[in-house]
Amino acid sequence: MSVSSRAAAPETSIAQFANDVQYYLALQPRQLPSRYLYDALGSALFDAICELPWYRITRVETGLLAEHGRKIFDRLPRLSMIAELGSGSGEKLTTLIEAGRRGNAPLDVHLIDVSASALATSARALSALGGVHVVTHLAPYEVGLEQLTTERRADRAQGAALALFLGSNIGNFDPPGADAFLRAIRASLRRGDALLLGVDLVKPERDLLLAYDDPLGVTAAFNRNLLVRINRELGGDCDVEAFSHRAIWNAAESRVEMHLVSRRRQRVRIPAAHLEFELADGESIWTESSYKYRPEDVAHMLERAGFRLMEQWIDEEDAFALTLVEAA
């Protein structure tokens, strides 16, 4: 049991945050990348969201992993490495390994996340498993995948790898972005490696809106915390109380959208991003999209990226799909 890490310099992360804020807030409509929701507090708030009765993605996906973990490992008899993109608390990967691995066969686990606190939490959980060596990558997905590709090229004797992209995080990409990202995952894998993708499916609008605008206001706090982060890290003067959280179901695009809506006319200054702009009363900043899919759409999307369908498990009651594919 051991843990090692790969990390980009903190200055680079802050600079990238500033550059992205400058670029995306100048767009129309104004936007912010959803990955910046996950600082230490944002990650803790998201963990709380996963406990809410209205947000069932984590519970149903964990249940599917527990139920089908042995089948997943059996389909990959040479499995020696697992790489998870967006490790969260480590609960799902721990569940998969405990359900699927036979004995304490050695296993390298790579965790890629932009949240240092999430990496620390998941690394502790996974390091408690016998025979598991954990490597953490404090980096965006694309950078972590590049690091992983370099390491695998240097080790020709390594067995098969399984990449995990769970929590329906693929839904945060627009369709062209999702296709491009899945192709990037495929490029980091060898022929015969595999990908396990968790995807939330289309369901009634009421259920979707409750999941993203809960009665307790936890998701609202998660969204508004992005403003707190901008103030803390970039010297912004965002008045958090002057913004409300809004979730909408865009049926035409098959996505839930989260917005921060200005409650009044206001001027915002963000010195580190060299940005100053005015928001009208009711104007919003679009912070997240969560696309919802149909099972056949998931299979087609993965095939376009160079994968071959191995198996798909669907929870019909909570409308969630877990799809295992092989790098073709």
Secondary structure as GFF3:
##gff-version 3
##sequence-region A 1 328
A	DSSP	beta_strand	2	7	.	.	.	ID=ss1
A	DSSP	alpha_helix	10	24	.	.	.	ID=ss2
A	DSSP	three_ten_helix	34	37	.	.	.	ID=ss3
A	DSSP	alpha_helix	40	49	.	.	.	ID=ss4
A	DSSP	alpha_helix	57	75	.	.	.	ID=ss5
A	DSSP	beta_strand	79	85	.	.	.	ID=ss6
A	DSSP	alpha_helix	91	100	.	.	.	ID=ss7
A	DSSP	beta_strand	107	113	.	.	.	ID=ss8
A	DSSP	alpha_helix	116	127	.	.	.	ID=ss9
A	DSSP	beta_strand	132	138	.	.	.	ID=ss10
A	DSSP	alpha_helix	141	153	.	.	.	ID=ss11
A	DSSP	beta_strand	160	165	.	.	.	ID=ss12
A	DSSP	three_ten_helix	169	172	.	.	.	ID=ss13
A	DSSP	alpha_helix	175	188	.	.	.	ID=ss14
A	DSSP	beta_strand	194	200	.	.	.	ID=ss15
A	DSSP	alpha_helix	205	212	.	.	.	ID=ss16
A	DSSP	alpha_helix	218	234	.	.	.	ID=ss17
A	DSSP	three_ten_helix	240	242	.	.	.	ID=ss18
A	DSSP	beta_strand	243	250	.	.	.	ID=ss19
A	DSSP	beta_strand	255	262	.	.	.	ID=ss20
A	DSSP	beta_strand	266	270	.	.	.	ID=ss21
A	DSSP	three_ten_helix	271	273	.	.	.	ID=ss22
A	DSSP	beta_strand	275	279	.	.	.	ID=ss23
A	DSSP	beta_strand	284	291	.	.	.	ID=ss24
A	DSSP	alpha_helix	295	304	.	.	.	ID=ss25
A	DSSP	beta_strand	307	315	.	.	.	ID=ss26
A	DSSP	beta_strand	320	327	.	.	.	ID=ss27
###
